[in-house]
Amino acid sequence: MNINELKSTVKQLTETCECLGCKTKYVENKINVIATTKNEGLFEMHCEKCHATSLVTVIVNKTIRLEGQQRKHSKIESITKNDVLDMKNFLQNFDGNFKKILSK
């Protein structure tokens, strides 16, 4: 992720994510970048109100279409509250066996 994608992602997280414990919106200075690759980022988010910590993985989906010499990028999709809740529910029951879930 480049710096513009990081800034955009942090802004998106502050606008769309809230603490799962107390429903408080996250603020920019409480979101830390742990690691990034070209298309992914791992973020640690701290709640100012209840001090809970959440980890979020963001995948930037870029569709590149060549038209002559121009490259066009699709809009980055938003992470919804349901996406976060689905991941939370999955992780509560996940036993760490990646081979089992990836072989399905």
PyMOL commands that set and color helices and strands:
alter all, ss='L'
color gray80, all
select helices_A, chain A and resi 3-16+28-30+81-93+98-102
alter helices_A, ss='H'
color red, helices_A
select strands_A, chain A and resi 31-36+40-46+53-59+65-67+70-72
alter strands_A, ss='S'
color yellow, strands_A
deselect
rebuild
show_as cartoon
